[in-house]
Amino acid sequence: MNRIFEKYISCKSCLKLFSILLFVLCTTVAFAQNEPRTILDFNKDWRFYLGDEAKAKIITFNDSDWRTLNLPHDWSIEGQFSKHHLSTTQEGALPTGIGWYRKAFTVSTSAKGKAVFIEFDGIYRNSEVWINGHSLGIRPYGYSSFRYELSTYLKFGREKNVLAVRVDNSAQPNSRWYTGSGIYRNVRLVTTSQIAVNQWGTFVTTPTVTSQKAVIALQTSIRKAVGRTSKGELPTIRLVSTILDAAGKEVATQTTQSVRLIDTLITVSQQVDVSNPILWSVEKPYLYKLVTRIYNQNRLEDRYETPLGIRSFKFDPATGFSLNGQPMKILGVCLHHDLGALGAAVNRRAMQRQLELLKAMGCNAIRTAHNPPAPEFLDLCDEMGFLVMDEAFDMWKKKKSKQDYGLTWDTWHKTDLEDMVRRDRNHPSIFIWSIGNEIREQFDSTGITIANELASIVKTLDTTRPVTSALTENIPDKNFIYRSGALDILGFNYKHEAYADFPKTFPNQVVLASETGSSLQTRGHYDMPSDSVRMWGKGGPTKFTDGNPDWTASAYDNEAAYWGSTHEQTWKVIKKLPHMAGLFIWTGFDYLGEPHPYPWPARSSYFGILDLAGFPKDVYYLYQSEWTNKPVLHIFPHWNWPKGKTVDVWAYYNQADEVELFLNDKSLGVQKKTGDELHVMWRVKYEPGTLKAVSRKNGREVLIRTMSTAGKPAKIQLIADRTALNADGKDLSFITVNVLDEQGNLIPDANHLITFSVNGGGTLVGVDNGYQASLESFKANYRKVYNGKCLAIIQTNEKAGRIRVKATSEGLQGAEIELVSQ
Ligand code: GAL
């Protein structure tokens, strides 16, 4: 597709190629003339300047000494942590400020008469975009997707066009978590003819779904940028909508003849039936595709694709949620948008890895806390089978941080909310719209008017999904958003003690736990006794000096923020209450910012089930044992302690009725979960050696796990999540680095400095170790392991080839791994 597009647009650097590839391009050009719509990845070769430069919008501005880079780009993640940055530790303590991006390109004369748009999936924040010196618009909200039409300002032929983008993330603080800064999501250049499907112009719903038949309702919004024909007539088009199955076979089609384009925008409704539909579900996320074609006489004016999943779902106040008629619990996590060491810069593979790890844990739903995600994230959820609560805002008019979105609320909230719903409403994964998180207007009467306004904005665009808002106030009379009556579903954050009474407190209301937990853990760190719980805040420690001097939290599930609970406390309750439709745990992964309860140098959160590098904390296996059918037996902590110390050994297990623990082949007894227990524990006097756990069902062994005392650190081990990669300049391999003893046991407290070198077709783009108070740069070519582990992220170049990754450290045997990029 990109190559085709070079007929219309050729980037400066592509010009040289143009003459070399003349033959190839000629053939492509002929083909391109019949292409009604072209979508060009417009991420490459931008110039970037960190700082303000008023003249940079002018076309003749000389940017030759600016840095050249590819988007998506987040300049904050490239910086160093400092407590002197304007962005607080709440926001990750990385630099913010103002930045400029410029891109020069030429447009072939054959694009004259076409409609050309630049599409941004998201710029954090306060962006203004210019084409050839003309301002196209501003966009304050950093999470909205938007496009501008360039057509009338473009120059054709050899003349240069320049896009300039100013990004202003200097007003701080404007968030309660790390946001990133810059054009951190994808950019495309889209060319259509003057009669085309409008932006996000299809809307597909499935009003009737049975195993015999699905009725598919289609609405297509068609944009006409031309007036009358040469004969003075209004253009008349034919709309053909075709449903293809996953193999690309046509299963239904509907043609509407003679549509007169009386206005610049008209909407055409159609309906088709699909017989014996294969339903979309979280276990089997089957996707159809809608192909929309617009013909003017016999000329194809547009061809547009929309993914389609056929499914039905229902919420019931007494029995919770069902998908395609099957009752199920929503087993969800909340996620912020950062990708650890990659920051906010969107990368499809990095998001896919996160979702793979969550899927393997049994998670089936995501809440996009607290803003619309990147569109690719939703594509992945469609493809991988996750339900999504798509959330618009963390605040309404009443601010949470001094400089946040509340300041622009009056002017922008309608546009931002409408754009979110229009952009996202075709994703089968999305099943709830959330209009806000812990909104301050809960507590005064403005909550009534605003909630009603927002719900009606959503309903105007989509009535097929319920609207919720994540609430904290669970006394009905005191909650003005609840009293507005605008919510179809009541989402409550925390308050697990109140869940059982919800049917009485909120009769006939659908209720779910929109946020739970906020338990605190550092991977591989254990505070004992494990059965005493440290609740930070009211009733527990209030000063961070009451915590650990190395800013760690305990990875036994025994530490939490006072407004939350341990993982077990909440899951135990929800599991048993059918009226609780499900939960969204705070959070799936640690994220940058909000390092509660610690101040600087802590700079990322402790709430994740997996750490910032994506390494599971022990509690991951609690959920895996409860939420999947995989046999699980997980024992922890590690087995390196001072001799004689009393150590609590925990096991999460399933598909067994007991676990027996042995130390150096001596039985320490059999334990069984009783009542609503979710783990078993042995209190053991430590001696070095080997712990062995055996789970049994009806006396037959199910699983065996062993763990031995590690000796001296001896060697580095590298494990790549994928060794065969795409040479597309985007694909990633996530390489786990372990420090082991001679026998291959992980050294549980190793903190060696590892240095990386990468040769061949790839680049090191990020390093991390998941430690919340590490101040090392994510972009360095070295990293200390933390509790035995660190991570290196390798990105392919566009040139195929082998990639050799080498890791060395003083006093350890180094390691090498080979990746193949093609
Ligand atoms: C919630 C809030 C989240 C996060 C969390 C930390 O109250 O909705 O955004 O701040 O607390 O525990």
Boltz pocket constraint, residues with backbone or C-beta under 6 A from the ligand:
constraints:
  - pocket:
      binder: B
      contacts: [[A, 176], [A, 369], [A, 437], [A, 438], [A, 493], [A, 515], [A, 518], [A, 561], [A, 564], [A, 586], [A, 594]]
      max_distance: 6.0
